[in-house]
Amino acid sequence: MQRVSGGSGPQVLVFNKHGVGHMVRVDRFPRPGETIHAREWHFGEDGGKGTNVAAALGKQGIPAAFIGRVGADREGQLGKEWLEEAGVDTTHYLMSPEVKTDVGVVIIRDDGENMVIGSPVHPCYLTLAEVKRAIDDFPEAGYFVSGLEVDQELPLDACRYAKERGMVTLLNASPLLKKPAEPMEYVDYLFVNELEGVELAGTGAHENRRRTAEAVWQRCRPRVVVMTLGSRGCVLCERGECTFFPSYEVTCVDTVAAGDGFLAAFTAGLVWGLDHGQAADWGNRYAAVVVEREGAILSYPALEEARRLSANLKACCICEGV
């Protein structure tokens, strides 16, 4: 049974990575062995997937809490400031001197496409017992959002526990280092991009994206697969039935963190009581506003601004291969 918060506490719990990125803008990506000059280089404009989602939820007016452990360093402090400015509960945003906060490099091309180099893979700084205690501390929360950036196995165990507690579970299968060994019936919404979809499907690329999403659903067995298609939009697959939701026509400046913004907006839609098709459309609208701006976590619009800027957008008609 889904729990809906009737109080003022967090309604969404986010358990995923916090990190801080160097943002590098280039005319084009370098070839192997080539040195090029950046047009711009900034530090501290990008958070990890967990920080991004939690902050974007807060900016949309959704009471959210972040679960994670970071370093007691400059990078960790930045994350705390970003989250608290967005209204996110940081009770379980733990800063420890024995931990070093992850950093990464985001390279952004002129057309808005990007490449990301993250920190080396390492075990999560939290234990499952600590994550469970954090979940238990928010009994009114009805939604649990996690992802594989923080670890490959722990988020799956955490989703299992959250599901047992009656929560709606949303999992971002990125970065996908290995295929989950078992079906994920405990995941309500499994988010993948096209590359992750092909990897999880295990059948090679399909010309028709719906077939890829259907293959992911057949193999992983979440309630719903949400496969994002970049500038095309997204496909939702439930019980093998797939539906396409187009994106909106905008001038793309920067695609960094657009997927995290989509996930946050989709989750916000569910909290508001939208069905998942309506939530997908709101996710596409919110992401459309995000890609028109430079930056990542600092580019997320507040709710009323996002509604105003997306109200009159025209849906894209790009549907080849969908």
C-alpha positions as CSV (number, residue, x, y, z in Angstrom):
1,M,0.0,0.0,0.0
2,Q,1.4,3.4,-1.0
3,R,1.8,5.8,1.8
4,V,1.0,9.5,1.3
5,S,2.3,12.0,3.7
6,G,-0.2,14.1,5.5
7,G,2.3,16.0,7.6
8,S,5.0,18.5,6.9
9,G,7.9,16.1,6.9
10,P,9.8,14.8,3.8
11,Q,7.6,12.9,1.3
12,V,10.6,11.8,-0.9
13,L,13.8,10.2,0.3
14,V,16.8,10.4,-2.0
15,F,19.7,7.9,-1.6
16,N,22.4,8.4,-4.2
17,K,25.7,10.1,-4.7
18,H,26.9,13.6,-3.9
19,G,29.9,14.9,-5.8
20,V,31.2,18.1,-7.1
21,G,32.2,18.6,-10.7
22,H,34.6,20.7,-12.8
23,M,32.6,22.1,-15.7
24,V,34.6,22.4,-18.9
25,R,33.2,24.0,-22.1
26,V,34.8,23.2,-25.5
27,D,34.1,23.8,-29.1
28,R,34.5,20.1,-29.8
29,F,35.5,17.0,-28.0
30,P,39.3,16.2,-28.4
31,R,40.5,13.3,-30.4
32,P,42.8,10.7,-28.8
33,G,46.3,12.2,-28.3
34,E,45.0,15.8,-29.1
35,T,45.3,18.8,-26.8
36,I,42.6,21.5,-27.1
37,H,41.8,24.6,-25.1
38,A,38.7,25.1,-23.0
39,R,36.5,28.1,-23.6
40,E,35.4,28.1,-20.0
41,W,36.3,26.2,-16.9
42,H,34.4,26.4,-13.6
43,F,34.4,24.4,-10.4
44,G,31.4,23.7,-8.2
45,E,28.5,23.9,-10.6
46,D,27.7,20.2,-10.7
47,G,26.5,17.8,-8.1
48,G,26.2,14.0,-8.1
49,K,22.9,12.4,-9.2
50,G,21.6,12.3,-5.7
51,T,22.3,15.9,-4.9
52,N,20.9,17.0,-8.3
53,V,17.6,15.0,-7.9
54,A,17.1,16.1,-4.3
55,A,17.7,19.8,-5.1
56,A,15.4,19.7,-8.1
57,L,12.7,18.2,-6.0
58,G,13.1,20.9,-3.4
59,K,12.9,23.6,-6.0
60,Q,9.6,22.1,-7.2
61,G,8.2,22.4,-3.7
62,I,8.5,18.7,-2.8
63,P,9.5,18.1,0.8
64,A,12.6,15.8,0.3
65,A,15.4,14.4,2.4
66,F,18.9,13.3,1.3
67,I,20.6,10.2,2.6
68,G,24.4,9.9,2.2
69,R,27.8,10.3,3.7
70,V,30.4,12.7,2.3
71,G,33.7,14.3,3.4
72,A,34.0,17.1,5.9
73,D,35.6,19.1,3.1
74,R,34.8,22.0,0.8
75,E,33.1,19.7,-1.7
76,G,30.9,18.2,1.1
77,Q,30.0,21.6,2.4
78,L,28.9,22.8,-1.1
79,G,26.5,19.9,-1.3
80,K,25.0,20.8,2.1
81,E,24.6,24.4,1.1
82,W,22.9,23.5,-2.2
83,L,20.5,21.1,-0.6
84,E,19.5,23.4,2.3
85,E,19.1,26.3,-0.1
86,A,16.6,24.1,-2.0
87,G,14.8,23.3,1.2
88,V,16.0,19.7,1.4
89,D,16.2,17.9,4.8
90,T,19.9,17.2,5.5
91,T,19.5,15.3,8.8
92,H,21.1,12.2,7.1
93,Y,23.6,14.2,5.0
94,L,26.5,13.0,7.1
95,M,29.9,14.7,6.8
96,S,32.9,12.7,8.0
97,P,36.5,13.7,8.2
98,E,37.7,10.2,7.3
99,V,35.8,10.4,3.9
100,K,36.8,12.4,0.8
101,T,34.0,13.8,-1.2
102,D,33.9,12.6,-4.8
103,V,34.8,14.9,-7.7
104,G,34.4,14.6,-11.4
105,V,34.9,16.4,-14.8
106,V,32.0,17.3,-17.1
107,I,33.0,18.3,-20.7
108,I,30.3,20.1,-22.6
109,R,30.4,20.6,-26.4
110,D,29.0,23.6,-28.2
111,D,25.8,21.8,-29.1
112,G,25.1,20.9,-25.5
113,E,26.2,17.3,-25.6
114,N,28.4,16.2,-22.7
115,M,31.0,13.7,-21.5
116,V,31.4,12.9,-17.8
117,I,34.4,11.4,-16.0
118,G,33.5,10.4,-12.5
119,S,35.5,9.4,-9.5
120,P,36.9,5.9,-9.2
121,V,34.4,3.2,-8.1
122,H,34.5,2.6,-4.4
123,P,32.2,1.0,-1.8
124,C,29.4,3.1,-0.5
125,Y,30.3,5.1,2.6
126,L,27.0,4.0,4.3
127,T,26.0,0.5,5.4
128,L,22.6,-1.0,4.7
129,A,21.8,-0.7,8.4
130,E,22.4,3.0,8.3
131,V,20.2,3.5,5.2
132,K,17.4,1.5,6.9
133,R,17.7,3.7,10.0
134,A,17.5,6.8,7.8
135,I,14.4,5.5,6.1
136,D,12.8,4.6,9.4
137,D,13.4,8.2,10.6
138,F,10.9,9.4,8.0
139,P,7.8,7.3,8.5
140,E,5.5,9.6,6.5
141,A,7.7,9.5,3.4
142,G,6.0,7.7,0.5
143,Y,8.6,7.7,-2.2
144,F,12.2,6.4,-2.3
145,V,14.6,7.5,-5.1
146,S,17.9,5.8,-5.5
147,G,20.5,5.0,-8.2
148,L,23.7,3.1,-9.0
149,E,26.1,6.0,-8.9
150,V,26.5,5.5,-5.1
151,D,27.0,1.7,-5.3
152,Q,25.9,-1.3,-7.4
153,E,24.2,-3.5,-4.8
154,L,23.3,-1.3,-1.8
155,P,20.7,0.8,-3.7
156,L,18.9,-2.5,-4.7
157,D,18.8,-3.7,-1.1
158,A,17.6,-0.2,0.0
159,C,14.8,-0.3,-2.6
160,R,13.8,-3.7,-1.3
161,Y,13.5,-2.4,2.2
162,A,11.7,0.8,1.1
163,K,9.2,-1.4,-0.8
164,E,8.7,-3.6,2.3
165,R,7.9,-0.3,4.1
166,G,5.2,0.5,1.6
167,M,7.0,3.1,-0.3
168,V,7.0,3.8,-4.1
169,T,10.5,3.0,-5.3
170,L,12.3,4.7,-8.2
171,L,15.7,3.5,-9.4
172,N,18.1,5.2,-11.8
173,A,20.2,2.4,-13.4
174,S,23.2,4.6,-14.0
175,P,26.0,4.0,-14.3
176,L,25.3,0.4,-15.2
177,L,28.5,-1.5,-14.3
178,K,26.9,-4.9,-14.4
179,K,23.5,-6.3,-15.1
180,P,21.4,-7.1,-12.0
181,A,21.3,-10.9,-11.5
182,E,17.7,-11.1,-10.5
183,P,14.4,-9.5,-11.5
184,M,13.5,-6.2,-9.7
185,E,9.9,-6.6,-8.8
186,Y,10.6,-4.3,-5.8
187,V,11.3,-1.4,-8.1
188,D,8.2,0.5,-9.2
189,Y,9.9,2.8,-11.8
190,L,13.2,1.8,-13.4
191,F,14.9,4.7,-15.2
192,V,17.3,4.0,-18.0
193,N,18.7,5.9,-21.0
194,E,19.0,4.3,-24.4
195,L,22.5,2.9,-23.9
196,E,21.6,1.4,-20.5
197,G,18.4,0.1,-22.0
198,V,20.3,-1.8,-24.7
199,E,22.7,-3.2,-22.1
200,L,19.9,-4.3,-19.8
201,A,17.8,-5.7,-22.6
202,G,20.7,-8.0,-23.6
203,T,19.4,-8.3,-27.1
204,G,21.4,-5.7,-29.0
205,A,20.2,-2.4,-30.2
206,H,16.7,-2.2,-31.7
207,E,15.7,0.3,-34.4
208,N,12.5,0.7,-32.5
209,R,13.0,2.0,-29.0
210,R,9.8,0.6,-27.7
211,R,11.1,-2.9,-28.4
212,T,14.2,-2.1,-26.3
213,A,12.1,-0.8,-23.4
214,E,9.8,-3.8,-23.7
215,A,12.9,-6.1,-23.6
216,V,14.1,-4.3,-20.4
217,W,10.7,-4.8,-18.8
218,Q,10.7,-8.5,-19.7
219,R,14.1,-9.0,-18.3
220,C,14.0,-6.8,-15.2
221,R,10.3,-6.9,-14.3
222,P,9.9,-3.6,-12.5
223,R,6.4,-2.2,-12.5
224,V,7.3,0.4,-15.1
225,V,10.4,1.0,-17.3
226,V,11.0,4.7,-18.1
227,M,13.5,4.9,-20.9
228,T,14.7,8.5,-21.7
229,L,15.5,9.3,-25.3
230,G,17.3,12.6,-25.0
231,S,15.9,15.1,-27.5
232,R,13.2,12.7,-28.5
233,G,11.4,12.3,-25.2
234,C,10.8,9.1,-23.3
235,V,9.1,5.7,-23.5
236,L,7.2,4.1,-20.7
237,C,6.6,0.4,-20.6
238,E,4.2,-1.3,-18.2
239,R,3.3,-5.0,-18.4
240,G,5.0,-5.1,-21.9
241,E,2.8,-2.2,-23.2
242,C,4.9,0.8,-24.3
243,T,3.8,4.4,-24.7
244,F,5.9,7.2,-26.2
245,F,5.9,10.8,-24.8
246,P,7.6,13.4,-27.0
247,S,10.0,16.1,-25.8
248,Y,9.5,19.8,-26.5
249,E,11.2,22.1,-29.0
250,V,13.8,24.3,-27.4
251,T,17.3,25.5,-28.2
252,C,19.7,23.2,-26.3
253,V,22.5,24.9,-24.5
254,D,23.6,22.3,-22.0
255,T,22.3,18.7,-21.4
256,V,24.2,18.2,-18.1
257,A,21.9,17.0,-15.3
258,A,18.8,17.2,-17.6
259,G,18.2,13.5,-16.9
260,D,18.4,14.1,-13.1
261,G,15.9,17.0,-13.6
262,F,13.6,14.7,-15.5
263,L,13.7,12.1,-12.7
264,A,13.0,14.7,-10.1
265,A,10.1,16.2,-12.1
266,F,8.6,12.7,-12.8
267,T,8.8,12.0,-9.0
268,A,7.2,15.3,-8.2
269,G,4.4,14.5,-10.6
270,L,3.7,11.3,-8.8
271,V,3.7,13.1,-5.4
272,W,1.1,15.5,-6.8
273,G,-1.1,12.6,-7.8
274,L,-0.5,12.6,-11.5
275,D,-0.6,9.3,-13.3
276,H,2.8,8.2,-14.7
277,G,2.0,9.4,-18.2
278,Q,1.3,12.9,-17.0
279,A,4.4,12.6,-14.8
280,A,6.5,11.7,-17.8
281,D,5.1,14.8,-19.7
282,W,6.0,17.1,-16.8
283,G,9.4,15.5,-16.7
284,N,9.9,16.3,-20.4
285,R,8.7,19.9,-19.9
286,Y,11.0,20.4,-16.9
287,A,14.0,18.9,-18.7
288,A,13.3,21.1,-21.7
289,V,13.7,24.2,-19.5
290,V,16.9,22.8,-18.0
291,V,18.6,22.2,-21.3
292,E,18.1,25.8,-22.3
293,R,20.4,26.9,-19.5
294,E,24.1,26.5,-18.7
295,G,25.1,24.6,-15.6
296,A,23.8,21.6,-13.6
297,I,22.4,21.8,-10.1
298,L,22.4,25.6,-10.2
299,S,20.3,25.6,-13.4
300,Y,17.2,23.9,-12.0
301,P,14.2,26.2,-12.1
302,A,11.7,26.7,-9.3
303,L,8.2,25.3,-9.9
304,E,6.4,28.4,-11.0
305,E,9.2,29.4,-13.3
306,A,9.3,26.0,-14.9
307,R,5.5,26.0,-15.4
308,R,5.6,29.4,-16.9
309,L,8.5,28.7,-19.3
310,S,7.2,25.3,-20.4
311,A,3.5,26.3,-20.8
312,N,3.6,27.2,-24.5
313,L,6.3,24.8,-25.7
314,K,5.6,22.9,-28.8
315,A,5.9,19.1,-28.7
316,C,8.6,17.6,-31.0
317,C,7.5,15.5,-33.8
318,I,10.7,13.4,-33.9
319,C,9.4,9.9,-33.7
320,E,11.5,7.9,-36.1
321,G,12.6,4.7,-34.5
322,V,10.3,5.2,-31.6
